[in-house]
């Protein structure tokens, strides 16, 4: 059974940092490019960052220079290091393949940036 589990969200002050983790089942991880997505209240879900199996990355313009996506093949885990967080980064963050598969969406992890 395919499984993707996100963790690491929480409440952080503006300017702070968080690291999100995404544990994916081995079959997914070894084959697909992986992405982090987010959905803010009242907005559509959007791609934040993605990484191929070879390590190439892409970022949304809004997070370039602040967020870093990485993957650890030995742990079947994808990370999103988020620095210099802003209130507009507040959202539920999801991990999925890139492009996403509808049957792989998990519950996500909530990130709240507020003073």
The 8 nearest C-alpha neighbors of each residue, nearest first, counted from 0:
[[1, 2, 24, 26, 3, 27, 103, 25],
 [2, 0, 24, 3, 103, 27, 23, 26],
 [1, 3, 24, 23, 0, 4, 103, 22],
 [2, 4, 23, 22, 105, 24, 21, 5],
 [5, 3, 22, 21, 105, 2, 23, 6],
 [4, 6, 21, 107, 20, 108, 94, 22],
 [7, 5, 20, 108, 19, 8, 21, 4],
 [6, 8, 19, 20, 18, 9, 108, 5],
 [9, 7, 110, 109, 108, 6, 19, 17],
 [8, 10, 110, 111, 109, 11, 7, 108],
 [9, 11, 111, 112, 110, 12, 113, 8],
 [12, 10, 112, 15, 111, 113, 9, 13],
 [11, 13, 114, 113, 112, 15, 14, 10],
 [14, 12, 85, 84, 15, 112, 113, 86],
 [13, 15, 83, 84, 12, 85, 16, 82],
 [14, 16, 13, 83, 84, 12, 11, 82],
 [17, 15, 82, 81, 84, 83, 14, 18],
 [16, 18, 81, 80, 19, 82, 15, 8],
 [19, 17, 80, 79, 81, 7, 20, 78],
 [20, 18, 7, 79, 78, 6, 8, 80],
 [19, 21, 78, 6, 5, 77, 7, 22],
 [22, 20, 5, 77, 76, 4, 78, 94],
 [21, 23, 76, 4, 3, 75, 20, 5],
 [24, 22, 3, 75, 2, 28, 76, 25],
 [23, 25, 2, 26, 27, 1, 28, 3],
 [24, 26, 28, 27, 29, 75, 23, 30],
 [25, 27, 28, 29, 24, 30, 1, 23],
 [28, 26, 25, 30, 29, 24, 31, 23],
 [27, 29, 25, 26, 30, 75, 31, 23],
 [28, 30, 27, 26, 25, 31, 52, 72],
 [31, 29, 27, 28, 26, 32, 52, 25],
 [32, 30, 27, 28, 96, 33, 29, 52],
 [31, 33, 51, 97, 52, 50, 96, 34],
 [34, 32, 96, 97, 50, 49, 95, 31],
 [35, 33, 49, 97, 95, 96, 48, 94],
 [34, 36, 94, 48, 47, 93, 49, 46],
 [35, 37, 46, 93, 47, 45, 92, 94],
 [38, 36, 92, 44, 91, 45, 93, 90],
 [37, 39, 44, 90, 91, 43, 42, 45],
 [38, 40, 90, 42, 41, 89, 91, 37],
 [41, 39, 42, 38, 90, 43, 91, 89],
 [40, 42, 39, 43, 38, 44, 90, 91],
 [43, 41, 39, 40, 38, 44, 45, 37],
 [44, 42, 38, 45, 41, 39, 40, 37],
 [43, 45, 38, 37, 42, 36, 46, 39],
 [46, 44, 36, 37, 43, 47, 38, 42],
 [45, 47, 36, 48, 35, 37, 59, 44],
 [46, 48, 36, 59, 35, 58, 45, 37],
 [49, 47, 58, 35, 57, 34, 46, 59],
 [48, 50, 34, 57, 56, 33, 35, 97],
 [51, 49, 56, 55, 33, 32, 54, 34],
 [50, 52, 32, 54, 53, 55, 33, 56],
 [51, 53, 32, 54, 31, 50, 29, 30],
 [54, 52, 51, 55, 50, 32, 56, 70],
 [53, 55, 51, 52, 50, 56, 69, 70],
 [54, 56, 51, 50, 53, 57, 52, 49],
 [57, 55, 50, 49, 54, 51, 58, 48],
 [56, 58, 49, 48, 50, 59, 55, 47],
 [59, 57, 48, 63, 47, 60, 62, 49],
 [58, 60, 47, 61, 62, 48, 63, 46],
 [59, 61, 63, 62, 58, 47, 64, 57],
 [60, 62, 59, 63, 58, 47, 65, 64],
 [63, 61, 65, 60, 66, 59, 64, 58],
 [64, 62, 60, 65, 58, 61, 66, 59],
 [63, 65, 66, 62, 67, 82, 61, 60],
 [64, 66, 82, 62, 63, 83, 81, 67],
 [67, 65, 81, 80, 62, 82, 64, 63],
 [68, 66, 80, 79, 69, 81, 65, 64],
 [69, 67, 79, 78, 80, 48, 66, 50],
 [70, 68, 78, 77, 67, 79, 50, 71],
 [71, 69, 77, 76, 78, 72, 68, 75],
 [70, 72, 76, 73, 74, 75, 77, 69],
 [71, 73, 75, 74, 70, 76, 28, 29],
 [72, 74, 71, 75, 76, 70, 25, 28],
 [73, 75, 76, 72, 71, 22, 70, 77],
 [76, 74, 72, 23, 73, 28, 71, 22],
 [77, 75, 22, 74, 21, 71, 70, 23],
 [76, 78, 70, 21, 69, 20, 71, 22],
 [79, 77, 20, 69, 19, 68, 70, 21],
 [78, 80, 68, 19, 18, 67, 81, 20],
 [79, 81, 18, 67, 66, 17, 78, 68],
 [80, 82, 66, 17, 16, 18, 79, 65],
 [83, 81, 16, 65, 84, 66, 15, 80],
 [84, 82, 14, 15, 65, 16, 85, 13],
 [83, 85, 14, 82, 13, 15, 16, 88],
 [84, 86, 13, 87, 88, 112, 14, 83],
 [87, 85, 112, 88, 89, 113, 13, 84],
 [86, 88, 85, 89, 112, 90, 84, 39],
 [89, 87, 86, 85, 90, 84, 112, 111],
 [88, 90, 111, 87, 110, 112, 86, 39],
 [91, 89, 39, 38, 110, 37, 109, 92],
 [90, 92, 109, 38, 108, 37, 107, 110],
 [93, 91, 37, 108, 107, 36, 90, 109],
 [94, 92, 107, 36, 35, 37, 91, 95],
 [93, 95, 35, 34, 36, 21, 5, 92],
 [96, 94, 99, 34, 33, 103, 104, 97],
 [95, 97, 33, 99, 98, 34, 32, 31],
 [98, 96, 99, 33, 34, 32, 95, 49],
 [97, 99, 96, 100, 34, 32, 95, 33],
 [100, 98, 96, 97, 95, 101, 103, 34],
 [99, 101, 103, 102, 96, 98, 95, 104],
 [100, 102, 103, 104, 99, 95, 96, 105],
 [101, 103, 100, 104, 105, 99, 1, 95],
 [102, 104, 100, 101, 95, 105, 3, 2],
 [105, 103, 102, 101, 95, 106, 93, 94],
 [106, 104, 107, 3, 103, 4, 93, 94],
 [107, 105, 108, 104, 93, 5, 4, 91],
 [106, 108, 93, 92, 105, 5, 91, 109],
 [107, 109, 8, 92, 91, 6, 5, 110],
 [110, 108, 91, 8, 90, 92, 9, 111],
 [111, 109, 8, 9, 89, 90, 91, 10],
 [110, 112, 89, 10, 9, 113, 11, 109],
 [113, 111, 86, 11, 12, 89, 13, 10],
 [114, 112, 12, 86, 13, 111, 11, 10],
 [113, 12, 13, 112, 11, 86, 10, 111]]
